[in-house]
Amino acid sequence: VQLVESGGGLVQPGGSLRLSCGASGFTFSQYSMRWYRQAPGNQREQVASISRSGDATDYADSVQGRFTISRDNAKNMVYLQMNKLEPEDTAVYYCYAYWDITHTYWGQGTQVTVSS
């Protein structure tokens, strides 16, 4: 089983990034998907989630209206479009797959740094 994130990097405040997460080794369409992030000294927090079919999404208040989660079940991919980035968005972003309590997987994370 693998979840591999990509697309992180350094961006100026107000800029945009698109994170991608590729899945393999499990039946992707049977899992809801989430993005988490963890900044230094902080607990890991959920940023966004998307249902198995992609018809339901949910966002943390801090990113509502700026971030968009999406998925492509044919490609086993989940995405996080991040717009109007702020320095407070600086963190390692993780992809997470959830089926039930015994079937969960984490990616290795990708660094996002928002700084001028």
Buried (B, 14 or more C-beta within 10 A) or exposed (E): EEBEBEBBEEBEEEBEBBBBBBBEEBEBEEBBBBBBBBBEEEEBEBBBBBEBEBEEBBBBEEBEEBBBBBBEBEEBBBBBBBBEBBEEBBBBBBBBBBBEEEEEBBBEBBEBBBEE
